[in-house]
Amino acid sequence: TMNKVDCGDRSRAQWTHELDKLIVEIMCENMTHEKKTGGGFDETSWNKILCEFNNRANLNYDKE
């Protein structure tokens, strides 16, 4: 399960092994489909990856 830790005025995600695997899986799925800049994903691609991650993990995280 995903827990959040209070860090002052913000809460911070505690990543699990399962969430690590999920984000890597989604990134790999998008490697050939998305635009990359300088060897990395562009902002539009990161937004799609984040949206897919939130959908699959039933979370509501942002890039902050």
Biopython code that builds the backbone (N, CA, C, O; Angstrom):
import numpy as np
from Bio.PDB.StructureBuilder import StructureBuilder

atoms = [
    (1, "THR", "N", (0.830, -1.190, 0.000)),
    (1, "THR", "CA", (0.000, 0.000, 0.000)),
    (1, "THR", "C", (0.872, 1.250, 0.000)),
    (1, "THR", "O", (2.036, 1.215, 0.399)),
    (2, "MET", "N", (0.296, 2.334, -0.447)),
    (2, "MET", "CA", (1.018, 3.605, -0.537)),
    (2, "MET", "C", (0.689, 4.429, 0.691)),
    (2, "MET", "O", (-0.482, 4.655, 0.997)),
    (3, "ASN", "N", (1.703, 4.873, 1.387)),
    (3, "ASN", "CA", (1.529, 5.747, 2.536)),
    (3, "ASN", "C", (2.163, 7.085, 2.237)),
    (3, "ASN", "O", (3.116, 7.178, 1.464)),
    (4, "LYS", "N", (1.627, 8.123, 2.858)),
    (4, "LYS", "CA", (2.222, 9.448, 2.729)),
    (4, "LYS", "C", (2.793, 9.858, 4.073)),
    (4, "LYS", "O", (2.213, 9.577, 5.121)),
    (5, "VAL", "N", (3.922, 10.519, 4.031)),
    (5, "VAL", "CA", (4.593, 10.983, 5.233)),
    (5, "VAL", "C", (4.487, 12.492, 5.276)),
    (5, "VAL", "O", (4.727, 13.161, 4.270)),
    (6, "ASP", "N", (4.132, 13.037, 6.427)),
    (6, "ASP", "CA", (4.019, 14.484, 6.570)),
    (6, "ASP", "C", (5.405, 15.110, 6.549)),
    (6, "ASP", "O", (6.268, 14.744, 7.346)),
    (7, "CYS", "N", (5.616, 16.046, 5.645)),
    (7, "CYS", "CA", (6.889, 16.767, 5.523)),
    (7, "CYS", "C", (6.605, 18.256, 5.607)),
    (7, "CYS", "O", (6.818, 18.985, 4.639)),
    (8, "GLY", "N", (6.140, 18.700, 6.725)),
    (8, "GLY", "CA", (5.798, 20.113, 6.860)),
    (8, "GLY", "C", (4.466, 20.391, 6.212)),
    (8, "GLY", "O", (3.443, 19.820, 6.588)),
    (9, "ASP", "N", (4.487, 21.292, 5.214)),
    (9, "ASP", "CA", (3.231, 21.676, 4.577)),
    (9, "ASP", "C", (2.858, 20.763, 3.414)),
    (9, "ASP", "O", (1.821, 20.982, 2.788)),
    (10, "ARG", "N", (3.653, 19.760, 3.105)),
    (10, "ARG", "CA", (3.359, 18.840, 2.001)),
    (10, "ARG", "C", (3.461, 17.409, 2.496)),
    (10, "ARG", "O", (4.165, 17.129, 3.466)),
    (11, "SER", "N", (2.770, 16.518, 1.839)),
    (11, "SER", "CA", (2.971, 15.105, 2.130)),
    (11, "SER", "C", (3.813, 14.520, 1.006)),
    (11, "SER", "O", (3.785, 15.000, -0.127)),
    (12, "ARG", "N", (4.547, 13.497, 1.334)),
    (12, "ARG", "CA", (5.491, 12.912, 0.390)),
    (12, "ARG", "C", (5.182, 11.428, 0.251)),
    (12, "ARG", "O", (4.904, 10.749, 1.239)),
    (13, "ALA", "N", (5.229, 10.939, -0.957)),
    (13, "ALA", "CA", (4.918, 9.538, -1.217)),
    (13, "ALA", "C", (6.018, 8.634, -0.691)),
    (13, "ALA", "O", (7.198, 8.983, -0.727)),
    (14, "GLN", "N", (5.621, 7.481, -0.206)),
    (14, "GLN", "CA", (6.563, 6.425, 0.129)),
    (14, "GLN", "C", (6.447, 5.385, -0.975)),
    (14, "GLN", "O", (5.432, 4.698, -1.087)),
    (15, "TRP", "N", (7.487, 5.274, -1.785)),
    (15, "TRP", "CA", (7.467, 4.356, -2.916)),
    (15, "TRP", "C", (7.675, 2.930, -2.448)),
    (15, "TRP", "O", (8.499, 2.653, -1.577)),
    (16, "THR", "N", (6.915, 2.040, -3.043)),
    (16, "THR", "CA", (7.069, 0.613, -2.784)),
    (16, "THR", "C", (7.744, -0.024, -3.988)),
    (16, "THR", "O", (7.846, 0.585, -5.053)),
    (17, "HIS", "N", (8.199, -1.242, -3.810)),
    (17, "HIS", "CA", (8.804, -1.979, -4.919)),
    (17, "HIS", "C", (7.798, -2.126, -6.067)),
    (17, "HIS", "O", (8.167, -2.031, -7.237)),
    (18, "GLU", "N", (6.541, -2.356, -5.728)),
    (18, "GLU", "CA", (5.505, -2.523, -6.750)),
    (18, "GLU", "C", (5.309, -1.240, -7.555)),
    (18, "GLU", "O", (5.127, -1.298, -8.771)),
    (19, "LEU", "N", (5.344, -0.082, -6.890)),
    (19, "LEU", "CA", (5.198, 1.187, -7.608)),
    (19, "LEU", "C", (6.422, 1.482, -8.463)),
    (19, "LEU", "O", (6.299, 2.036, -9.555)),
    (20, "ASP", "N", (7.604, 1.115, -7.971)),
    (20, "ASP", "CA", (8.814, 1.247, -8.789)),
    (20, "ASP", "C", (8.669, 0.446, -10.076)),
    (20, "ASP", "O", (8.943, 0.947, -11.167)),
    (21, "LYS", "N", (8.234, -0.806, -9.938)),
    (21, "LYS", "CA", (8.061, -1.668, -11.111)),
    (21, "LYS", "C", (7.033, -1.085, -12.067)),
    (21, "LYS", "O", (7.224, -1.124, -13.283)),
    (22, "LEU", "N", (5.952, -0.547, -11.533)),
    (22, "LEU", "CA", (4.891, 0.009, -12.363)),
    (22, "LEU", "C", (5.377, 1.210, -13.166)),
    (22, "LEU", "O", (5.120, 1.283, -14.368)),
    (23, "ILE", "N", (6.072, 2.151, -12.532)),
    (23, "ILE", "CA", (6.515, 3.341, -13.265)),
    (23, "ILE", "C", (7.533, 2.964, -14.334)),
    (23, "ILE", "O", (7.518, 3.532, -15.426)),
    (24, "VAL", "N", (8.416, 2.014, -14.037)),
    (24, "VAL", "CA", (9.394, 1.569, -15.038)),
    (24, "VAL", "C", (8.679, 0.884, -16.196)),
    (24, "VAL", "O", (9.027, 1.109, -17.355)),
    (25, "GLU", "N", (7.695, 0.062, -15.902)),
    (25, "GLU", "CA", (6.920, -0.611, -16.945)),
    (25, "GLU", "C", (6.243, 0.408, -17.867)),
    (25, "GLU", "O", (6.293, 0.266, -19.088)),
    (26, "ILE", "N", (5.622, 1.416, -17.296)),
    (26, "ILE", "CA", (4.935, 2.441, -18.088)),
    (26, "ILE", "C", (5.936, 3.231, -18.919)),
    (26, "ILE", "O", (5.671, 3.538, -20.081)),
    (27, "MET", "N", (7.080, 3.561, -18.335)),
    (27, "MET", "CA", (8.109, 4.283, -19.086)),
    (27, "MET", "C", (8.599, 3.443, -20.263)),
    (27, "MET", "O", (8.773, 3.964, -21.364)),
    (28, "CYS", "N", (8.821, 2.153, -20.041)),
    (28, "CYS", "CA", (9.272, 1.272, -21.128)),
    (28, "CYS", "C", (8.225, 1.178, -22.230)),
    (28, "CYS", "O", (8.568, 1.176, -23.412)),
    (29, "GLU", "N", (6.959, 1.102, -21.856)),
    (29, "GLU", "CA", (5.882, 1.055, -22.842)),
    (29, "GLU", "C", (5.878, 2.307, -23.707)),
    (29, "GLU", "O", (5.489, 2.253, -24.874)),
    (30, "ASN", "N", (6.303, 3.419, -23.154)),
    (30, "ASN", "CA", (6.269, 4.692, -23.863)),
    (30, "ASN", "C", (7.572, 5.031, -24.572)),
    (30, "ASN", "O", (7.650, 6.048, -25.261)),
    (31, "MET", "N", (8.595, 4.198, -24.414)),
    (31, "MET", "CA", (9.904, 4.482, -25.019)),
    (31, "MET", "C", (9.820, 4.665, -26.531)),
    (31, "MET", "O", (10.419, 5.595, -27.070)),
    (32, "THR", "N", (9.101, 3.810, -27.212)),
    (32, "THR", "CA", (9.050, 3.882, -28.668)),
    (32, "THR", "C", (7.921, 4.760, -29.175)),
    (32, "THR", "O", (7.926, 5.167, -30.337)),
    (33, "HIS", "N", (6.954, 5.056, -28.317)),
    (33, "HIS", "CA", (5.783, 5.804, -28.764)),
    (33, "HIS", "C", (5.887, 7.304, -28.538)),
    (33, "HIS", "O", (5.193, 8.080, -29.196)),
    (34, "GLU", "N", (6.725, 7.709, -27.639)),
    (34, "GLU", "CA", (6.734, 9.109, -27.237)),
    (34, "GLU", "C", (7.972, 9.846, -27.727)),
    (34, "GLU", "O", (9.015, 9.254, -28.003)),
    (35, "LYS", "N", (7.814, 11.152, -27.823)),
    (35, "LYS", "CA", (8.929, 12.020, -28.196)),
    (35, "LYS", "C", (9.904, 12.106, -27.034)),
    (35, "LYS", "O", (9.509, 12.225, -25.874)),
    (36, "LYS", "N", (11.175, 12.043, -27.367)),
    (36, "LYS", "CA", (12.204, 12.163, -26.343)),
    (36, "LYS", "C", (13.123, 13.310, -26.720)),
    (36, "LYS", "O", (13.358, 13.567, -27.901)),
    (37, "THR", "N", (13.637, 13.991, -25.725)),
    (37, "THR", "CA", (14.570, 15.085, -25.965)),
    (37, "THR", "C", (15.862, 14.772, -25.236)),
    (37, "THR", "O", (15.846, 14.487, -24.038)),
    (38, "GLY", "N", (16.969, 14.820, -25.938)),
    (38, "GLY", "CA", (18.254, 14.576, -25.296)),
    (38, "GLY", "C", (18.330, 13.243, -24.586)),
    (38, "GLY", "O", (19.004, 13.130, -23.562)),
    (39, "GLY", "N", (17.658, 12.235, -25.103)),
    (39, "GLY", "CA", (17.686, 10.923, -24.483)),
    (39, "GLY", "C", (16.624, 10.716, -23.416)),
    (39, "GLY", "O", (16.537, 9.632, -22.840)),
    (40, "GLY", "N", (15.809, 11.743, -23.138)),
    (40, "GLY", "CA", (14.755, 11.615, -22.135)),
    (40, "GLY", "C", (13.406, 11.971, -22.726)),
    (40, "GLY", "O", (13.315, 12.353, -23.892)),
    (41, "PHE", "N", (12.373, 11.848, -21.938)),
    (41, "PHE", "CA", (11.025, 12.163, -22.386)),
    (41, "PHE", "C", (10.792, 13.667, -22.365)),
    (41, "PHE", "O", (11.329, 14.375, -21.513)),
    (42, "ASP", "N", (9.981, 14.153, -23.313)),
    (42, "ASP", "CA", (9.602, 15.564, -23.267)),
    (42, "ASP", "C", (8.467, 15.738, -22.250)),
    (42, "ASP", "O", (7.951, 14.756, -21.717)),
    (43, "GLU", "N", (8.086, 16.983, -21.985)),
    (43, "GLU", "CA", (7.096, 17.250, -20.939)),
    (43, "GLU", "C", (5.745, 16.613, -21.241)),
    (43, "GLU", "O", (5.084, 16.108, -20.333)),
    (44, "THR", "N", (5.332, 16.630, -22.491)),
    (44, "THR", "CA", (4.060, 16.006, -22.862)),
    (44, "THR", "C", (4.087, 14.512, -22.563)),
    (44, "THR", "O", (3.117, 13.956, -22.049)),
    (45, "SER", "N", (5.192, 13.876, -22.887)),
    (45, "SER", "CA", (5.331, 12.443, -22.617)),
    (45, "SER", "C", (5.296, 12.157, -21.122)),
    (45, "SER", "O", (4.641, 11.209, -20.689)),
    (46, "TRP", "N", (5.998, 12.972, -20.323)),
    (46, "TRP", "CA", (5.982, 12.781, -18.871)),
    (46, "TRP", "C", (4.574, 12.930, -18.326)),
    (46, "TRP", "O", (4.180, 12.185, -17.429)),
    (47, "ASN", "N", (3.807, 13.876, -18.850)),
    (47, "ASN", "CA", (2.426, 14.055, -18.395)),
    (47, "ASN", "C", (1.591, 12.818, -18.694)),
    (47, "ASN", "O", (0.782, 12.401, -17.866)),
    (48, "LYS", "N", (1.781, 12.226, -19.876)),
    (48, "LYS", "CA", (1.056, 11.002, -20.222)),
    (48, "LYS", "C", (1.471, 9.847, -19.321)),
    (48, "LYS", "O", (0.630, 9.061, -18.883)),
    (49, "ILE", "N", (2.770, 9.744, -19.045)),
    (49, "ILE", "CA", (3.275, 8.688, -18.165)),
    (49, "ILE", "C", (2.689, 8.851, -16.767)),
    (49, "ILE", "O", (2.249, 7.874, -16.161)),
    (50, "LEU", "N", (2.680, 10.071, -16.255)),
    (50, "LEU", "CA", (2.128, 10.336, -14.929)),
    (50, "LEU", "C", (0.644, 9.991, -14.875)),
    (50, "LEU", "O", (0.179, 9.381, -13.913)),
    (51, "CYS", "N", (-0.087, 10.377, -15.894)),
    (51, "CYS", "CA", (-1.523, 10.084, -15.946)),
    (51, "CYS", "C", (-1.760, 8.573, -15.943)),
    (51, "CYS", "O", (-2.622, 8.079, -15.215)),
    (52, "GLU", "N", (-1.008, 7.851, -16.745)),
    (52, "GLU", "CA", (-1.141, 6.391, -16.804)),
    (52, "GLU", "C", (-0.763, 5.760, -15.464)),
    (52, "GLU", "O", (-1.431, 4.835, -15.003)),
    (53, "PHE", "N", (0.301, 6.254, -14.842)),
    (53, "PHE", "CA", (0.713, 5.751, -13.528)),
    (53, "PHE", "C", (-0.401, 5.954, -12.506)),
    (53, "PHE", "O", (-0.759, 5.026, -11.780)),
    (54, "ASN", "N", (-0.946, 7.161, -12.449)),
    (54, "ASN", "CA", (-2.023, 7.445, -11.503)),
    (54, "ASN", "C", (-3.231, 6.556, -11.754)),
    (54, "ASN", "O", (-3.848, 6.069, -10.807)),
    (55, "ASN", "N", (-3.575, 6.337, -13.023)),
    (55, "ASN", "CA", (-4.716, 5.483, -13.349)),
    (55, "ASN", "C", (-4.488, 4.054, -12.885)),
    (55, "ASN", "O", (-5.359, 3.462, -12.247)),
    (56, "ARG", "N", (-3.332, 3.499, -13.197)),
    (56, "ARG", "CA", (-3.054, 2.097, -12.849)),
    (56, "ARG", "C", (-2.854, 1.894, -11.353)),
    (56, "ARG", "O", (-3.226, 0.852, -10.814)),
    (57, "ALA", "N", (-2.275, 2.875, -10.685)),
    (57, "ALA", "CA", (-1.991, 2.740, -9.251)),
    (57, "ALA", "C", (-3.132, 3.271, -8.386)),
    (57, "ALA", "O", (-3.090, 3.167, -7.160)),
    (58, "ASN", "N", (-4.151, 3.841, -9.032)),
    (58, "ASN", "CA", (-5.276, 4.443, -8.318)),
    (58, "ASN", "C", (-4.792, 5.518, -7.339)),
    (58, "ASN", "O", (-5.201, 5.566, -6.179)),
    (59, "LEU", "N", (-3.905, 6.378, -7.853)),
    (59, "LEU", "CA", (-3.330, 7.470, -7.070)),
    (59, "LEU", "C", (-3.611, 8.788, -7.768)),
    (59, "LEU", "O", (-4.169, 8.813, -8.866)),
    (60, "ASN", "N", (-3.224, 9.875, -7.131)),
    (60, "ASN", "CA", (-3.414, 11.197, -7.722)),
    (60, "ASN", "C", (-2.178, 12.047, -7.447)),
    (60, "ASN", "O", (-2.256, 13.076, -6.775)),
    (61, "TYR", "N", (-1.040, 11.606, -7.972)),
    (61, "TYR", "CA", (0.216, 12.321, -7.748)),
    (61, "TYR", "C", (0.485, 13.300, -8.871)),
    (61, "TYR", "O", (-0.012, 13.149, -9.986)),
    (62, "ASP", "N", (1.291, 14.317, -8.550)),
    (62, "ASP", "CA", (1.741, 15.258, -9.566)),
    (62, "ASP", "C", (3.262, 15.189, -9.632)),
    (62, "ASP", "O", (3.882, 14.367, -8.958)),
    (63, "LYS", "N", (3.854, 16.048, -10.440)),
    (63, "LYS", "CA", (5.302, 15.990, -10.646)),
    (63, "LYS", "C", (6.085, 16.750, -9.589)),
    (63, "LYS", "O", (7.315, 16.777, -9.645)),
    (64, "GLU", "N", (5.429, 17.352, -8.654)),
    (64, "GLU", "CA", (6.124, 18.133, -7.615)),
    (64, "GLU", "C", (6.834, 17.252, -6.634)),
    (64, "GLU", "O", (7.465, 17.748, -5.701)),
]
sb = StructureBuilder()
sb.init_structure("model")
sb.init_model(0)
sb.init_chain("A")
sb.init_seg("    ")
for serial, (resi, resn, name, xyz) in enumerate(atoms, 1):
    if name == "N":
        sb.init_residue(resn, " ", resi, " ")
    sb.init_atom(name, np.array(xyz, "f"), 0.0, 1.0, " ", f" {name:<3s}", serial, name[0])
structure = sb.get_structure()
